[in-house]
Amino acid sequence: MALEQGVALTAKWIQEKVERTTKQIAEASACSNLLHDLHHSRLVEFRKESVVFATLLPITFRGTANPRECLERLRTFFSVIVSHNLAR
């Protein structure tokens, strides 16, 4: 399965899940609040010296000749993130 197909299937699954959940909510304002919350992130923990965040990546070996090539691409990606954050 291509990455694009995987992303499309994931998006479809999320849409179906949201639609099922919203259909179970009788009150319009509660449904509206749920949809608002799904579109916005809340800061869970804040420290003045830093804000911690995560980057989610689909991990796949598809499209690379071997697993080492995929891992090398991930290593390069993370080194760019680290060097960018250290430069700030």
C-alpha positions as CSV (number, residue, x, y, z in Angstrom):
1,M,0.0,0.0,0.0
2,A,1.4,3.4,-0.9
3,L,1.8,6.1,1.7
4,E,-0.9,8.2,0.0
5,Q,-3.4,5.3,0.2
6,G,-2.6,4.8,3.9
7,V,-3.1,8.4,4.7
8,A,-6.4,8.4,2.7
9,L,-7.6,5.3,4.6
10,T,-6.7,6.9,7.9
11,A,-8.5,10.1,7.1
12,K,-11.6,8.1,6.1
13,W,-11.4,6.1,9.4
14,I,-11.2,9.4,11.4
15,Q,-14.1,10.9,9.5
16,E,-16.3,7.9,10.1
17,K,-15.3,7.8,13.8
18,V,-16.2,11.5,14.2
19,E,-19.5,11.1,12.4
20,R,-20.5,8.2,14.6
21,T,-19.5,10.0,17.7
22,T,-21.4,13.2,16.8
23,K,-24.5,11.3,15.9
24,Q,-24.6,9.9,19.5
25,I,-24.7,13.5,20.9
26,A,-28.3,14.8,21.1
27,E,-27.5,18.4,22.3
28,A,-26.2,20.7,19.5
29,S,-24.0,22.8,21.7
30,A,-22.3,19.6,23.1
31,C,-21.7,18.4,19.5
32,S,-20.3,21.8,18.6
33,N,-18.0,21.8,21.6
34,L,-16.7,18.4,20.7
35,L,-15.9,19.4,17.1
36,H,-14.2,22.6,18.4
37,D,-12.1,20.5,20.8
38,L,-11.1,18.1,18.0
39,H,-9.8,21.0,15.9
40,H,-7.8,22.7,18.7
41,S,-4.9,21.5,20.8
42,R,-4.7,22.3,24.5
43,L,-1.4,23.1,26.1
44,V,-1.2,20.3,28.7
45,E,2.1,21.3,30.4
46,F,3.9,24.6,30.1
47,R,7.3,25.4,31.4
48,K,8.8,28.8,30.9
49,E,12.1,27.5,29.7
50,S,10.7,25.2,27.0
51,V,7.6,23.8,25.3
52,V,7.8,20.1,24.5
53,F,6.1,18.8,21.3
54,A,6.0,15.7,19.3
55,T,6.3,15.0,15.6
56,L,4.3,12.0,14.4
57,L,5.7,10.2,11.4
58,P,4.4,7.3,9.4
59,I,7.1,4.6,9.8
60,T,7.4,2.6,6.6
61,F,10.0,0.8,4.6
62,R,8.0,1.1,1.4
63,G,9.8,3.0,-1.3
64,T,13.3,2.3,0.0
65,A,15.6,-0.4,-1.2
66,N,16.2,-1.7,2.3
67,P,15.3,-0.9,5.9
68,R,18.7,0.8,6.6
69,E,17.9,3.4,3.9
70,C,14.6,4.2,5.7
71,L,16.4,4.5,9.0
72,E,19.1,6.7,7.5
73,R,16.4,9.0,6.2
74,L,14.8,9.2,9.6
75,R,18.2,9.9,11.2
76,T,18.8,12.8,8.7
77,F,15.3,14.2,9.4
78,F,15.8,14.2,13.2
79,S,19.3,15.7,12.9
80,V,17.8,18.6,11.0
81,I,15.1,19.1,13.7
82,V,17.7,18.9,16.5
83,S,20.1,21.3,14.7
84,H,17.2,23.8,14.0
85,N,16.0,23.7,17.6
86,L,19.6,24.2,19.0
87,A,20.1,27.1,16.7
88,R,17.2,29.0,18.2
